[in-house]
Amino acid sequence: RSLTSRRRSDTRKTTKGGVRMPKRPRVLKPLPLLDEPSLLEFFREEGIKAIHAETIWSALVKGKAKTLKDLEHVPNVPKRLPALLEGKFAVTTSKIVSVSRAADGGTTKLLIELQDGSRVESVLMHFGDSGDSAESDTKRQNHDNENANEDGDGDDGGGGEEEEEEEEEKKKKIEEEEKETGLPRKEEASASSKTLKKKKKKRQRRHNTHKRSTLCVSSQVGCKMGCKFCATGTMGLRGNLMSGEILEQLYWAISVCPPDQPLRNVVFMGMGEPLDNYHNVLPALRAMTDVKRFGLAPARITVSTVGVIPYMRKLRKQAPDVQLAISLHAPNQTLREKIVPTSTAYPIEKIMAALDDHLEDPNVHLTHSRKVMIEYVVIDGVNDSDECAYELARLLKPRIGKKGRNLVLNLIPYNPTDVPEDYRAPARERVKAFHTIVREAGILTTVRFEKGQDISGACGQLVVQSEKKRKNKSSESSAATVDIEDLAAPAAPAPARPGGAHPGGVLTSRRRNRNKPPSATRAEKKLEKRPRPGQADDNKGVMGAAGGTSTPGASETNRQHWGYYAAFWVYIALLCAAIVGYAMQTAEGK
């Protein structure tokens, strides 16, 4: 197959759970130059060494080449290569449509338009404030929430892990000696705990004052998982992003990111289910962690999934150093099916089994700053009760591991979005009570520190709103050309289609003919083409008693219905007469 036909974002023409699926796969021409599979395949076809691809990617990421012509000045790039790439590849196939910044400067939202006109969103979250304002104090108090948003900052908290373990071991030894000897050593124990607290505060202060940024990227246009609380789920799946399109979000984010807050973390928590587009997400992960390209640490990248079990296992084998986040949102299968309709395909018991395999895999290194995250959107009156909290604690407690370092539960208060369900954000007291119950069970629990609410920071909200604006504009332009008689008819908001209309103003003659006998359909079509007496008067529209207007062609359709009714009874009468005549002839013969 040709390069263009092979490198397309595959999607299936199906309908699942009432969610609309794309009718055809997305095909890009030219292809993204950052797309690793496409470029390497092109090099194989042209007989070019793959090492030159690394040189090109490095030049793009470092800003040495912003156009294909600039590659002519990049050392070690074959002279004929830029001409070969012309028309088949582009440095970027997307563009930034708008940049929205939060009032506090903590969030920057990018609306990106792809080559085919589809739009996705990427969110930059900025952390680290050395000021003494009340706002920075709030951020310091919520440092765990910051970690939940950016999913771990490997270097900032992991340096004192060994010291923390030593202090805890000393504390345990002191307690054991007290039990054996019966002599109290409370002073040493308290001194040890005080030292541990001081070191924790020191690391916390260093982490909060360190300026950095986290990028939330999208992996699909829309999403077919249909989560009830997510605005992106209402869009349905419209296409998968190529790995190059995913990397272009990172490319654009670096250009927008403030110099004093460099981009250090990436989370796949934007539009779409990443593991549903695994064959494009995996090359993007390789590019992000490649030192010759973007050079991010694998521990600083988090892939969030609703629980696509087969690809959870593949991710563990092919990218074990990348962090995993599971969108759970419910403590049992029954409740989860109400919130996440597609969870029927992957029950919560099987997801927990896959999680156990992930935690027990020796290739997956879980440390103080690297844990599996369990995401839980707290919705008022749906999954925020004490019973849900206790049930969730029983589900996760066997999996927390030694010192509770395997898992971290991230509670996310629901952010109202444009979804059909009447969901509400929970009260702070309810979230606090839920947090207390789960934390007392020994599970490390944080509450998501919301950022960017004033710029519609909820996942998928900006894209949905922009589409609604475009739809409203098109409806306003069409409404400007509506006839005055149509405006006076609330029962028939749309203009009548050719061939007449149903009395309700919805069905056309083609649909009406489906319910009629096949023998009468052709004759009726011929009659409809002929002008009937009084047809002009019927189509004028007569104002009824209710103040509405009769639909054009309504009286004509009524006459047709009465004709069928009369013909039916005439046929019955003739049949009865034939039966009576046959009976009389039989009687006379006898």
C-alpha positions as CSV (number, residue, x, y, z in Angstrom):
1,R,0.0,0.0,0.0
2,S,1.0,3.6,-0.5
3,L,2.4,5.7,2.3
4,T,-0.7,8.0,2.4
5,S,-3.1,5.1,2.5
6,R,-1.2,3.3,5.2
7,R,-0.5,6.2,7.5
8,R,-4.1,7.1,8.4
9,S,-5.8,7.3,11.7
10,D,-7.9,4.1,11.7
11,T,-11.4,4.3,13.0
12,R,-14.4,2.0,12.6
13,K,-17.8,2.8,11.3
14,T,-19.8,1.6,14.3
15,T,-22.1,2.8,17.0
16,K,-21.6,1.9,20.6
17,G,-23.7,3.0,23.5
18,G,-25.5,5.5,21.4
19,V,-22.2,7.4,20.7
20,R,-21.6,8.4,17.1
21,M,-18.6,7.0,15.4
22,P,-16.7,8.5,12.5
23,K,-17.8,7.4,9.0
24,R,-14.4,7.3,7.4
25,P,-10.7,7.4,8.6
26,R,-8.7,10.6,8.7
27,V,-6.2,10.9,5.9
28,L,-3.5,13.6,6.0
29,K,-1.6,15.1,3.0
30,P,1.0,16.3,3.6
31,L,2.0,14.2,6.6
32,P,3.5,15.5,9.9
33,L,7.3,15.6,9.8
34,L,7.3,14.7,13.5
35,D,5.4,11.4,12.8
36,E,8.0,8.7,13.3
37,P,6.3,5.8,11.5
38,S,5.5,7.8,8.4
39,L,8.9,9.4,8.0
40,L,10.8,6.2,8.6
41,E,8.7,4.3,6.1
42,F,9.3,7.1,3.6
43,F,13.0,6.8,4.1
44,R,12.9,3.1,3.6
45,E,11.1,3.6,0.3
46,E,13.6,6.2,-0.9
47,G,16.7,4.3,0.4
48,I,17.7,7.0,2.9
49,K,19.3,6.0,6.2
50,A,17.1,6.3,9.3
51,I,19.8,8.3,11.2
52,H,18.9,11.3,9.1
53,A,15.5,11.3,10.6
54,E,17.0,11.9,14.1
55,T,18.9,14.8,12.7
56,I,15.7,16.4,11.3
57,W,13.7,15.9,14.4
58,S,16.5,17.4,16.6
59,A,16.6,20.4,14.3
60,L,12.9,20.9,14.5
61,V,12.6,20.6,18.3
62,K,15.6,22.9,18.9
63,G,14.2,25.5,16.5
64,K,17.0,25.3,13.9
65,A,14.6,24.5,11.1
66,K,11.1,26.0,10.9
67,T,10.5,25.2,7.2
68,L,11.6,22.4,4.9
69,K,14.0,24.8,3.1
70,D,15.8,25.4,6.4
71,L,16.8,21.7,6.4
72,E,19.3,22.6,3.6
73,H,21.4,24.5,6.1
74,V,21.3,21.7,8.8
75,P,24.6,19.7,8.9
76,N,24.6,16.0,7.9
77,V,21.3,16.2,6.0
78,P,21.4,15.0,2.4
79,K,21.0,17.8,-0.1
80,R,18.3,16.0,-2.1
81,L,16.2,15.3,1.0
82,P,14.4,18.7,1.4
83,A,13.2,18.4,-2.2
84,L,12.0,14.9,-1.7
85,L,10.0,15.9,1.4
86,E,8.4,18.8,-0.3
87,G,4.7,18.1,-0.9
88,K,4.7,14.9,1.1
89,F,5.6,16.2,4.6
90,A,5.2,19.5,6.5
91,V,6.9,20.8,9.6
92,T,3.5,21.3,11.2
93,T,0.1,20.2,9.9
94,S,-1.8,22.0,12.6
95,K,-2.1,25.6,13.8
96,I,-3.1,27.5,16.9
97,V,-6.5,29.1,16.6
98,S,-6.7,30.8,20.0
99,V,-4.7,31.1,23.3
100,S,-6.7,31.6,26.5
101,R,-5.0,32.6,29.7
102,A,-6.4,32.4,33.2
103,A,-6.7,35.5,35.3
104,D,-4.2,34.2,37.8
105,G,-1.7,33.2,35.1
106,G,-1.7,29.6,36.3
107,T,-3.3,28.1,33.1
108,T,-2.9,28.6,29.4
109,K,-5.3,26.8,27.0
110,L,-4.6,26.2,23.3
111,L,-7.2,25.6,20.8
112,I,-5.5,23.8,17.9
113,E,-7.0,23.3,14.4
114,L,-5.8,20.2,12.5
115,Q,-5.3,19.8,8.8
116,D,-8.8,18.5,8.1
117,G,-10.5,21.3,10.1
118,S,-11.0,19.3,13.3
119,R,-10.1,20.9,16.6
120,V,-8.5,19.7,19.8
121,E,-7.4,21.4,22.9
122,S,-4.3,21.3,25.0
123,V,-3.9,22.8,28.4
124,L,-0.7,24.2,30.0
125,M,-0.6,24.3,33.8
126,H,2.1,26.4,35.4
127,F,3.3,25.6,38.9
128,G,5.8,27.2,41.4
129,D,5.3,30.6,43.0
130,S,7.9,32.0,45.3
131,G,5.8,35.0,46.3
132,D,4.2,35.5,49.7
133,S,0.7,36.2,48.5
134,A,-2.4,34.4,49.8
135,E,-2.7,32.7,46.5
136,S,0.8,31.2,46.7
137,D,0.1,30.1,50.3
138,T,-2.9,28.2,49.1
139,K,-0.8,26.5,46.4
140,R,1.8,25.5,49.0
141,Q,-0.9,24.0,51.2
142,N,-2.2,22.1,48.2
143,H,1.2,20.7,47.0
144,D,-0.2,17.2,46.8
145,N,-3.0,18.5,44.6
146,E,-0.3,20.0,42.4
147,N,1.4,16.6,42.2
148,A,-1.9,15.1,41.2
149,N,-2.4,17.5,38.4
150,E,1.1,17.1,37.0
151,D,1.4,13.5,38.1
152,G,4.8,13.5,39.8
153,D,7.8,15.6,39.5
154,G,10.6,13.1,39.7
155,D,13.5,15.2,40.9
156,D,11.8,17.5,43.3
157,G,10.5,15.0,45.8
158,G,12.5,11.9,45.4
159,G,15.9,13.1,46.8
160,G,14.9,12.5,50.5
161,E,13.2,9.2,50.0
162,E,16.1,7.1,51.5
163,E,16.3,9.5,54.5
164,E,12.6,9.2,55.1
165,E,12.9,5.4,55.0
166,E,15.8,5.5,57.5
167,E,13.8,7.7,59.9
168,E,10.8,5.4,59.7
169,E,13.0,2.3,60.3
170,K,14.6,4.0,63.4
171,K,11.1,4.8,64.7
172,K,10.0,1.2,64.3
173,K,13.2,-0.1,66.1
174,I,12.5,2.3,69.0
175,E,9.0,1.0,69.3
176,E,10.2,-2.6,69.2
177,E,12.8,-1.9,71.9
178,E,10.1,-0.3,74.1
179,K,8.0,-3.5,73.8
180,E,10.9,-5.8,74.7
181,T,12.4,-3.8,77.6
182,G,9.3,-2.1,78.8
183,L,11.3,1.2,79.1
184,P,9.9,4.3,77.5
185,R,11.9,6.0,74.8
186,K,9.3,8.6,73.9
187,E,11.9,11.5,73.7
188,E,13.9,9.8,71.0
189,A,10.8,8.8,69.1
190,S,9.4,12.3,69.2
191,A,12.8,13.7,68.1
192,S,12.9,11.3,65.3
193,S,9.3,12.2,64.1
194,K,10.2,15.9,64.4
195,T,13.2,15.4,62.2
196,L,11.1,13.6,59.7
197,K,8.5,16.4,59.6
198,K,11.2,19.0,59.1
199,K,12.6,17.2,56.1
200,K,9.2,16.7,54.6
201,K,8.5,20.4,55.0
202,K,11.8,21.3,53.4
203,R,11.2,19.1,50.4
204,Q,7.6,20.5,50.2
205,R,8.9,24.1,50.2
206,R,11.5,23.3,47.6
207,H,8.9,21.6,45.4
208,N,6.4,24.4,45.6
209,T,8.9,27.2,44.8
210,H,10.3,25.3,41.8
211,K,8.8,26.8,38.6
212,R,7.7,24.3,35.9
213,S,4.8,23.6,33.5
214,T,2.7,20.5,32.7
215,L,1.0,19.9,29.4
216,C,-2.3,18.1,29.1
217,V,-2.5,16.6,25.5
218,S,-5.3,15.2,23.5
219,S,-5.0,11.8,21.7
220,Q,-8.3,11.8,19.7
221,V,-10.8,14.1,18.2
222,G,-13.7,13.5,20.5
223,C,-14.1,10.3,22.4
224,K,-16.2,7.1,22.2
225,M,-16.1,6.2,25.9
226,G,-19.1,8.4,26.5
227,C,-18.3,9.3,30.2
228,K,-21.5,11.0,31.5
229,F,-19.6,13.8,33.3
230,C,-17.3,14.7,30.3
231,A,-18.2,17.2,27.6
232,T,-15.8,15.5,25.2
233,G,-17.8,12.2,25.5
234,T,-20.9,13.9,24.1
235,M,-19.0,14.6,20.8
236,G,-18.5,11.0,19.9
237,L,-15.3,9.7,18.3
238,R,-14.5,11.7,15.1
239,G,-11.0,10.4,14.5
240,N,-7.6,9.3,16.0
241,L,-4.7,11.7,16.0
242,M,-1.5,10.6,14.4
243,S,1.6,10.5,16.6
244,G,2.9,13.5,14.7
245,E,-0.3,15.5,15.6
246,I,0.1,14.6,19.2
247,L,3.7,15.8,19.2
248,E,2.7,19.0,17.5
249,Q,0.7,19.9,20.6
250,L,4.0,19.6,22.6
251,Y,5.8,21.6,19.8
252,W,3.2,24.4,20.1
253,A,3.1,24.3,23.9
254,I,6.9,24.8,24.1
255,S,6.6,27.9,21.9
256,V,3.9,29.4,24.2
257,C,5.4,28.2,27.6
258,P,7.0,31.0,29.7
259,P,10.8,30.9,29.8
260,D,10.9,30.8,33.6
261,Q,8.4,27.9,33.8
262,P,9.8,25.3,31.4
263,L,7.7,22.4,30.3
264,R,8.7,19.3,32.3
265,N,5.7,17.1,32.5
266,V,3.1,15.7,30.0
267,V,-0.2,14.0,30.9
268,F,-2.5,12.3,28.4
269,M,-5.6,13.5,30.0
270,G,-7.0,15.7,27.2
271,M,-9.6,14.7,24.6
272,G,-9.9,11.0,23.9
273,E,-8.9,7.7,25.3
274,P,-5.2,7.3,24.8
275,L,-5.2,3.5,24.8
276,D,-7.9,3.4,22.2
277,N,-5.3,5.1,19.9
278,Y,-2.4,3.0,21.2
279,H,-0.7,2.5,17.9
280,N,-0.2,6.3,17.6
281,V,0.3,7.1,21.3
282,L,3.3,4.6,21.7
283,P,5.4,6.4,19.0
284,A,4.6,9.7,20.6
285,L,5.8,8.4,23.9
286,R,9.1,7.3,22.3
287,A,9.6,10.7,20.8
288,M,8.8,12.5,24.0
289,T,11.4,10.5,26.0
290,D,14.1,10.4,23.2
291,V,17.0,12.5,24.3
292,K,17.7,13.6,20.7
293,R,14.1,15.0,20.5
294,F,12.1,16.3,23.4
295,G,14.1,14.6,26.1
296,L,11.5,14.3,28.8
297,A,12.0,11.8,31.6
298,P,9.6,8.8,31.3
299,A,8.6,9.3,35.0
300,R,7.3,12.7,34.0
301,I,4.8,11.3,31.5
302,T,1.4,9.9,32.6
303,V,-1.0,8.0,30.4
304,S,-4.6,8.1,31.7
305,T,-7.1,5.3,30.7
306,V,-10.6,4.4,31.5
307,G,-9.5,0.8,31.6
308,V,-8.7,-0.6,28.2
309,I,-7.2,-3.8,29.6
310,P,-5.4,-5.3,26.6
311,Y,-3.4,-2.1,26.0
312,M,-2.8,-1.6,29.7
313,R,-0.8,-4.8,29.5
314,K,1.0,-3.8,26.4
315,L,1.9,-0.4,27.9
316,R,3.4,-2.1,30.9
317,K,5.7,-4.2,28.6
318,Q,6.5,-1.6,26.0
319,A,6.7,1.5,28.2
320,P,7.2,0.4,31.8
321,D,8.8,3.6,33.0
322,V,5.8,5.7,31.9
323,Q,3.3,6.4,34.8
324,L,-0.2,5.0,34.6
325,A,-3.5,6.6,35.7
326,I,-6.8,4.8,35.9
327,S,-10.1,6.7,35.6
328,L,-12.1,4.7,38.1
329,H,-14.9,7.1,39.2
330,A,-16.9,4.4,41.1
331,P,-16.2,1.7,43.7
332,N,-18.3,-1.0,42.1
333,Q,-19.4,-2.1,38.7
334,T,-23.0,-1.2,38.9
335,L,-22.4,2.4,39.7
336,R,-19.5,2.6,37.2
337,E,-21.7,1.5,34.3
338,K,-24.0,4.5,35.1
339,I,-21.1,7.0,34.9
340,V,-18.9,5.2,32.3
341,P,-21.2,3.4,29.9
342,T,-18.4,1.5,28.1
343,S,-17.2,-0.1,31.3
344,T,-19.5,-3.0,30.5
345,A,-16.7,-4.2,28.1
346,Y,-14.0,-4.0,30.8
347,P,-15.5,-4.8,34.3
348,I,-13.9,-3.3,37.4
349,E,-12.8,-6.8,38.6
350,K,-10.7,-7.3,35.4
351,I,-9.3,-3.8,35.7
352,M,-8.1,-4.5,39.2
353,A,-6.6,-7.7,38.0
354,A,-4.7,-5.8,35.3
355,L,-3.6,-3.3,38.0
356,D,-2.3,-6.0,40.2
357,D,-0.2,-7.4,37.3
358,H,1.1,-3.8,36.7
359,L,2.1,-3.4,40.4
360,E,3.7,-6.8,40.6
361,D,5.7,-6.4,37.4
362,P,9.5,-6.2,38.4
363,N,10.1,-3.9,35.3
364,V,7.7,-1.3,36.8
365,H,9.6,0.7,39.3
366,L,7.3,2.5,41.8
367,T,9.0,5.0,44.1
368,H,8.1,7.9,46.4
369,S,7.5,10.2,43.4
370,R,6.2,7.5,41.0
371,K,2.9,5.8,41.8
372,V,-0.1,4.5,39.9
373,M,-2.8,7.1,40.1
374,I,-6.5,6.3,40.7
375,E,-8.7,9.1,39.4
376,Y,-12.1,9.6,41.0
377,V,-14.5,12.4,39.9
378,V,-16.6,13.3,42.9
379,I,-20.2,14.1,41.8
380,D,-22.8,15.4,44.2
381,G,-25.4,12.7,45.0
382,V,-23.9,10.1,42.7
383,N,-20.7,8.8,44.1
384,D,-19.8,11.0,47.0
385,S,-21.5,9.1,49.9
386,D,-19.8,7.7,52.9
387,E,-20.7,4.2,51.7
388,C,-18.9,4.8,48.4
389,A,-15.8,6.0,50.3
390,Y,-15.7,2.9,52.5
391,E,-16.3,0.6,49.6
392,L,-13.5,2.4,47.6
393,A,-11.2,2.0,50.6
394,R,-11.9,-1.7,50.7
395,L,-11.2,-2.0,47.0
396,L,-7.8,-0.2,47.1
397,K,-6.4,-1.1,50.5
398,P,-5.0,-4.5,49.4
399,R,-3.1,-2.9,46.6
400,I,-1.4,0.0,48.4
401,G,1.8,-2.0,49.0
402,K,4.5,-1.4,51.5
403,K,4.1,2.0,53.2
404,G,1.3,2.8,50.9
405,R,3.6,3.9,48.1
406,N,2.1,1.9,45.2
407,L,-1.1,4.0,44.7
408,V,-2.3,7.5,45.1
409,L,-6.0,8.3,45.0
410,N,-6.8,11.7,43.3
411,L,-10.2,13.1,44.2
412,I,-11.5,15.5,41.5
413,P,-14.5,17.6,42.4
414,Y,-16.8,17.7,39.4
415,N,-16.5,20.8,37.3
416,P,-19.9,21.6,35.7
417,T,-19.8,21.2,32.0
418,D,-22.3,21.1,29.1
419,V,-23.5,17.5,29.5
420,P,-27.1,16.1,29.3
421,E,-27.0,14.8,32.9
422,D,-27.9,17.2,35.7
423,Y,-24.7,16.7,37.6
424,R,-23.6,19.1,40.3
425,A,-20.3,19.9,42.0
426,P,-20.0,18.5,45.6
427,A,-19.8,20.7,48.6
428,R,-16.3,21.1,50.1
429,E,-17.4,19.5,53.3
430,R,-18.6,16.4,51.4
431,V,-15.2,16.1,49.6
432,K,-13.4,16.6,52.9
433,A,-15.4,13.9,54.6
434,F,-14.8,11.5,51.6
435,H,-11.1,12.3,51.7
436,T,-10.9,11.6,55.5
437,I,-12.6,8.2,55.2
438,V,-10.3,7.0,52.5
439,R,-7.1,8.4,54.0
440,E,-7.8,6.9,57.4
441,A,-7.8,3.5,55.6
442,G,-4.1,4.1,54.8
443,I,-4.5,5.2,51.2
444,L,-2.5,8.2,50.1
445,T,-5.3,10.6,48.9
446,T,-5.1,14.1,47.4
447,V,-7.8,16.5,46.2
448,R,-7.3,18.0,42.7
449,F,-6.4,21.6,42.8
450,E,-8.6,23.1,40.0
451,K,-6.9,25.5,37.6
452,G,-8.3,27.5,34.7
453,Q,-12.0,27.4,35.6
454,D,-12.4,31.0,34.3
455,I,-11.3,29.9,30.8
456,S,-13.5,26.8,30.7
457,G,-10.7,24.5,31.9
458,A,-12.8,21.4,31.9
459,C,-11.7,18.7,29.5
460,G,-13.3,19.2,26.0
461,Q,-15.4,22.2,27.1
462,L,-13.7,24.8,24.9
463,V,-14.0,22.6,21.7
464,V,-17.7,21.9,22.4
465,Q,-18.5,25.6,22.9
466,S,-16.7,26.6,19.7
467,E,-18.7,24.1,17.7
468,K,-21.9,25.4,19.3
469,K,-21.0,28.9,18.3
470,R,-20.4,27.8,14.7
471,K,-23.8,26.0,14.7
472,N,-25.6,29.0,16.1
473,K,-24.1,31.2,13.4
474,S,-25.2,28.8,10.7
475,S,-28.7,28.6,12.2
476,E,-29.0,32.4,12.4
477,S,-28.0,32.8,8.8
478,S,-30.5,30.2,7.7
479,A,-33.2,31.8,9.8
480,A,-32.7,35.2,8.1
481,T,-34.0,33.7,4.8
482,V,-37.1,31.9,6.2
483,D,-40.4,32.9,4.6
484,I,-42.9,34.8,6.7
485,E,-45.5,32.1,6.4
486,D,-43.1,29.6,7.8
487,L,-42.4,31.9,10.8
488,A,-46.1,31.9,11.5
489,A,-46.3,28.1,11.7
490,P,-44.7,26.8,14.9
491,A,-45.7,23.2,14.1
492,A,-43.7,23.3,10.9
493,P,-40.3,25.0,11.7
494,A,-38.6,23.6,8.5
495,P,-39.6,24.5,4.9
496,A,-41.7,21.8,3.2
497,R,-39.7,19.4,1.1
498,P,-40.6,18.6,-2.5
499,G,-43.4,16.1,-2.9
500,G,-45.8,17.4,-0.2
501,A,-45.6,17.2,3.5
502,H,-47.2,15.1,6.2
503,P,-49.9,16.8,8.4
504,G,-47.3,16.9,11.2
505,G,-44.9,18.8,9.0
506,V,-42.1,16.2,9.4
507,L,-42.6,13.2,7.0
508,T,-42.2,13.6,3.2
509,S,-44.0,11.8,0.5
510,R,-41.1,9.3,0.2
511,R,-41.5,8.3,3.8
512,R,-45.2,8.2,3.6
513,N,-45.1,5.8,0.6
514,R,-43.2,3.2,2.6
515,N,-46.3,2.5,4.6
516,K,-48.6,2.0,1.5
517,P,-49.2,-1.1,-0.6
518,P,-46.5,-1.5,-3.3
519,S,-49.2,-1.7,-6.0
520,A,-50.6,1.7,-5.2
521,T,-47.2,3.5,-4.9
522,R,-46.5,4.2,-8.6
523,A,-50.1,5.3,-9.3
524,E,-50.0,7.7,-6.4
525,K,-46.7,9.2,-7.6
526,K,-48.3,9.9,-11.0
527,L,-51.3,11.5,-9.3
528,E,-49.1,13.7,-7.1
529,K,-47.3,15.1,-10.2
530,R,-50.7,16.1,-11.7
531,P,-52.3,19.4,-10.5
532,R,-55.5,18.6,-8.6
533,P,-58.6,20.9,-8.3
534,G,-58.2,23.2,-5.4
535,Q,-54.6,22.5,-4.8
536,A,-53.6,26.1,-5.0
537,D,-56.2,27.0,-2.4
538,D,-54.9,24.2,-0.1
539,N,-51.3,25.4,-0.3
540,K,-52.1,28.9,0.8
541,G,-52.5,27.9,4.4
542,V,-55.6,28.7,6.5
543,M,-55.3,30.1,10.0
544,G,-56.8,27.6,12.4
545,A,-58.7,28.2,15.7
546,A,-55.5,27.6,17.7
547,G,-53.7,30.4,15.9
548,G,-51.5,28.1,13.8
549,T,-51.4,27.6,10.1
550,S,-52.5,24.5,8.2
551,T,-49.6,22.7,6.5
552,P,-49.5,23.0,2.7
553,G,-51.0,19.8,1.1
554,A,-52.7,18.7,4.3
555,S,-56.4,18.7,2.9
556,E,-55.1,16.8,-0.2
557,T,-53.6,14.1,2.0
558,N,-56.8,13.9,4.0
559,R,-58.8,13.3,0.8
560,Q,-56.4,10.5,-0.1
561,H,-56.9,8.8,3.2
562,W,-60.7,9.0,3.0
563,G,-60.5,7.5,-0.5
564,Y,-58.6,4.5,0.7
565,Y,-61.1,4.1,3.6
566,A,-64.1,4.1,1.2
567,A,-62.4,1.8,-1.3
568,F,-61.8,-0.7,1.5
569,W,-65.5,-0.8,2.6
570,V,-66.6,-1.1,-1.1
571,Y,-64.4,-4.1,-1.5
572,I,-65.8,-5.7,1.7
573,A,-69.4,-5.1,0.4
574,L,-68.7,-6.7,-2.9
575,L,-67.1,-9.7,-1.2
576,C,-70.1,-10.2,1.0
577,A,-72.5,-9.9,-2.0
578,A,-70.5,-12.6,-3.8
579,I,-70.6,-14.9,-0.9
580,V,-74.4,-14.4,-0.5
581,G,-75.0,-15.1,-4.2
582,Y,-72.9,-18.2,-4.1
583,A,-74.9,-19.5,-1.1
584,M,-78.3,-18.8,-2.9
585,Q,-77.2,-20.7,-6.1
586,T,-76.1,-23.6,-4.0
587,A,-79.5,-23.7,-2.2
588,E,-81.5,-23.6,-5.5
589,G,-79.4,-26.4,-6.9
590,K,-80.3,-28.7,-3.9
